[in-house]
Amino acid sequence: MTDRKRLTEEEALLFLSLLGKVTDDFGQAFQEASEAVFGEDAPHDSFEEKWGAPAGQVYTEQTRRKYRRFVEHAYLTDVDDIDKRLAAIRGANRATESQNEDVDLEDALDGLIAAVSYTDDIDEVDLSRRIASCYQEVGRKAPKEHWEDPPACSVCGAKSPRYYFGRMQVPDAESDGEYAEADRDGEGHEGVRWTGDHSEYTYWECAKCYAADEGDPNSESSPE
């Protein structure tokens, strides 16, 4: 469930302003429809031309509070595909919102992680690798002030590490927890789980440590 509301304050005020106008028109149309349906005088020919629907239909819409149907025929008769126009407006609004909002770095990286997992699941290996490369690049290029803690190599402590591997979780030894048996894995090995809290940190490696992990004999894991 999203925590975000669908309307901004300005949009809500605009909605109430427009709702007041529609309500007034709806009430006027209902009064004219009532006179046309139940009055002694015959309905005037201009009612349907004015409101875009027969008096009986407008009367029923008002009693059942069918605001959308009334708006569609009262104001939008010249619009060929209302749902298509609405979708275009929503899309434009979402684009504007995304441009105006500050995107959290962690959320951006989480989105890339999800994309990597999805493309793996559908066997798009090359695409998954390209997204993973973008993930690394975003983590490396992001300004330090966008991180909760300035990044450092998790192996040797070097500043300005190059390779970002995401957030890792480790058991929090200060929490009230212990290692307990867990269900066996698919290969029949006994599992172990930590019952306490976990600490989370970002895992980085500098170029030297990364090369050492890759088996480069000329590299040394020393602070840069």
SETORRO-12780 format. One line per 8 residues: for each residue x, y, z of C-alpha. Coordinates in Angstrom, 2 decimals, always signed. Layout:
REM SETORRO-12780
X/Y/Z ~ ...
END
This chain:
REM SETORRO-12780
+0.00/+0.00/+0.00 ~ +1.45/+3.35/-1.01 ~ +1.86/+6.12/+1.56 ~ +1.44/+8.81/-1.06 ~ -1.85/+10.63/-1.54 ~ -3.24/+10.96/-5.03 ~ -3.87/+14.74/-4.88 ~ -1.69/+17.67/-3.95
-3.11/+20.56/-1.96 ~ -3.47/+22.69/-5.09 ~ -5.18/+19.85/-6.99 ~ -7.60/+19.27/-4.11 ~ -8.54/+22.96/-4.04 ~ -9.01/+22.96/-7.82 ~ -11.18/+19.85/-7.54 ~ -13.44/+21.45/-4.93
-13.76/+24.58/-7.06 ~ -14.75/+22.55/-10.12 ~ -16.98/+20.26/-8.08 ~ -18.93/+23.30/-6.89 ~ -19.54/+24.39/-10.48 ~ -20.57/+20.91/-11.60 ~ -22.89/+20.55/-8.60 ~ -24.59/+23.84/-9.44
-25.06/+22.81/-13.09 ~ -26.24/+19.36/-12.04 ~ -28.81/+20.92/-9.73 ~ -30.03/+23.27/-12.45 ~ -30.27/+20.42/-14.95 ~ -32.17/+18.33/-12.39 ~ -34.65/+21.13/-11.77 ~ -35.22/+21.56/-15.49
-35.49/+17.78/-15.93 ~ -38.04/+17.56/-13.11 ~ -40.15/+20.23/-14.75 ~ -39.83/+18.46/-18.08 ~ -40.73/+15.03/-16.68 ~ -43.42/+15.94/-14.13 ~ -44.55/+19.40/-15.15 ~ -47.69/+20.14/-17.01
-45.81/+21.86/-19.80 ~ -44.22/+19.75/-22.50 ~ -40.42/+19.54/-22.28 ~ -38.72/+22.23/-24.30 ~ -36.75/+21.13/-27.30 ~ -33.54/+22.76/-26.14 ~ -33.07/+20.61/-22.97 ~ -31.19/+17.77/-24.65
-29.26/+20.22/-26.80 ~ -28.21/+22.11/-23.67 ~ -27.29/+19.18/-21.40 ~ -26.43/+16.52/-23.96 ~ -28.97/+13.95/-22.75 ~ -32.75/+13.48/-22.40 ~ -34.49/+14.92/-19.35 ~ -35.35/+11.46/-17.98
-31.69/+10.38/-18.08 ~ -30.47/+13.53/-16.31 ~ -33.18/+13.12/-13.66 ~ -32.05/+9.54/-12.99 ~ -28.36/+10.52/-12.91 ~ -28.97/+13.21/-10.32 ~ -31.01/+10.98/-8.03 ~ -28.26/+8.33/-8.22
-25.40/+10.85/-7.99 ~ -23.89/+9.78/-11.34 ~ -21.56/+12.77/-11.58 ~ -19.19/+11.28/-14.13 ~ -21.96/+10.37/-16.58 ~ -23.43/+13.87/-16.26 ~ -20.04/+15.52/-16.87 ~ -19.39/+13.32/-19.90
-22.53/+14.30/-21.79 ~ -22.89/+17.83/-20.43 ~ -19.35/+19.05/-21.21 ~ -17.45/+16.42/-23.19 ~ -19.66/+15.47/-26.10 ~ -17.00/+16.62/-28.59 ~ -14.29/+14.38/-27.07 ~ -14.02/+11.15/-29.06
-12.20/+8.99/-26.49 ~ -12.52/+10.30/-22.94 ~ -10.54/+7.49/-21.30 ~ -7.66/+7.98/-23.74 ~ -7.58/+11.71/-23.01 ~ -7.65/+11.03/-19.27 ~ -4.79/+8.53/-19.57 ~ -2.73/+11.14/-21.44
-3.39/+13.71/-18.72 ~ -2.44/+11.24/-15.97 ~ +0.75/+10.35/-17.80 ~ +1.70/+14.02/-18.17 ~ +0.99/+14.61/-14.48 ~ +3.16/+11.66/-13.45 ~ +6.01/+12.95/-15.60 ~ +5.72/+16.41/-14.01
+5.64/+14.94/-10.52 ~ +8.73/+12.83/-11.16 ~ +10.59/+15.92/-12.41 ~ +9.59/+18.00/-9.41 ~ +10.27/+15.45/-6.68 ~ +13.66/+14.61/-5.22 ~ +14.29/+10.93/-5.90 ~ +15.96/+9.12/-3.02
+19.21/+7.41/-4.04 ~ +18.38/+4.25/-2.11 ~ +14.99/+3.99/-3.83 ~ +16.63/+4.44/-7.23 ~ +19.11/+1.65/-6.53 ~ +16.36/-0.59/-5.16 ~ +14.47/-0.10/-8.42 ~ +17.49/-1.20/-10.42
+17.92/-4.25/-8.18 ~ +14.30/-5.19/-8.82 ~ +14.86/-4.76/-12.56 ~ +17.91/-7.03/-12.43 ~ +15.91/-9.72/-10.61 ~ +12.99/-9.43/-13.03 ~ +15.12/-9.70/-16.16 ~ +16.91/-12.68/-14.62
+13.56/-14.37/-14.02 ~ +12.53/-13.97/-17.66 ~ +15.95/-15.20/-18.88 ~ +17.00/-11.87/-20.38 ~ +20.61/-12.37/-19.31 ~ +22.20/-9.67/-21.43 ~ +19.62/-7.09/-20.37 ~ +20.08/-8.07/-16.74
+23.83/-7.52/-17.03 ~ +23.35/-4.12/-18.62 ~ +21.00/-3.06/-15.83 ~ +23.49/-4.35/-13.25 ~ +26.15/-2.25/-14.93 ~ +23.89/+0.80/-14.62 ~ +23.35/-0.09/-10.97 ~ +27.11/-0.06/-10.37
+27.52/+3.20/-12.26 ~ +24.74/+4.99/-10.39 ~ +26.22/+3.89/-7.07 ~ +29.65/+5.07/-8.13 ~ +28.58/+8.42/-9.62 ~ +26.11/+9.44/-6.89 ~ +27.31/+12.44/-4.83 ~ +28.62/+11.49/-1.41
+26.08/+13.72/+0.32 ~ +23.29/+11.56/-1.09 ~ +24.49/+8.62/+1.00 ~ +23.59/+8.26/+4.64 ~ +27.27/+7.48/+5.28 ~ +30.13/+8.45/+2.94 ~ +31.14/+5.28/+1.08 ~ +34.39/+3.48/+1.81
+35.78/+0.12/+0.73 ~ +34.26/-2.53/+2.96 ~ +37.44/-4.66/+2.68 ~ +40.30/-2.22/+3.29 ~ +38.60/+1.06/+4.19 ~ +39.84/+3.01/+1.18 ~ +37.96/+6.20/+0.37 ~ +36.08/+6.72/-2.90
+35.60/+3.01/-3.73 ~ +34.57/+2.13/-7.25 ~ +32.34/-0.97/-7.10 ~ +29.01/-0.91/-5.31 ~ +27.33/-4.22/-4.42 ~ +24.25/-2.99/-2.61 ~ +23.09/-3.13/+0.98 ~ +23.99/-6.13/+3.08
+22.48/-7.43/+6.31 ~ +24.45/-9.04/+9.14 ~ +23.28/-10.25/+12.57 ~ +23.32/-7.53/+15.21 ~ +25.33/-9.06/+18.03 ~ +24.01/-6.44/+20.47 ~ +20.41/-7.51/+19.97 ~ +18.75/-10.29/+21.93
+19.17/-13.14/+19.50 ~ +20.85/-16.46/+18.89 ~ +21.53/-18.87/+16.08 ~ +18.84/-21.52/+15.76 ~ +18.19/-24.43/+13.47 ~ +16.23/-23.70/+10.33 ~ +14.67/-25.81/+7.60 ~ +16.99/-27.76/+5.36
+17.75/-26.29/+1.98 ~ +16.96/-27.91/-1.36 ~ +20.14/-30.01/-1.18 ~ +19.38/-31.34/+2.30 ~ +21.86/-29.16/+4.20 ~ +20.87/-28.04/+7.67 ~ +19.98/-24.38/+7.86 ~ +20.81/-21.83/+10.54
+18.98/-18.61/+11.20 ~ +19.60/-15.62/+13.46 ~ +16.64/-14.86/+15.72 ~ +17.67/-11.32/+16.65 ~ +17.87/-8.03/+14.80 ~ +20.07/-7.32/+11.81 ~ +22.33/-4.42/+10.95 ~ +22.39/-3.08/+7.41
+25.32/-1.52/+5.61 ~ +26.38/-0.69/+2.07 ~ +29.04/-2.95/+0.60 ~ +31.73/-1.38/-1.57 ~ +35.06/-2.49/-2.93 ~ +37.91/-0.38/-4.24 ~ +39.58/-1.24/-7.53 ~ +42.44/-3.10/-5.82
+40.22/-5.27/-3.62 ~ +37.89/-5.99/-6.50 ~ +40.82/-7.07/-8.67 ~ +42.08/-9.29/-5.82 ~ +38.68/-10.97/-5.58 ~ +38.81/-11.57/-9.34 ~ +42.13/-13.34/-8.93 ~ +44.51/-10.67/-10.27
+47.95/-11.71/-8.91 ~ +49.32/-8.18/-9.39 ~ +46.78/-6.53/-7.08 ~ +47.17/-5.76/-3.40 ~ +44.39/-5.06/-0.91 ~ +45.77/-1.91/+0.60 ~ +44.08/+1.47/+1.31 ~ +44.16/+3.87/-1.60
END
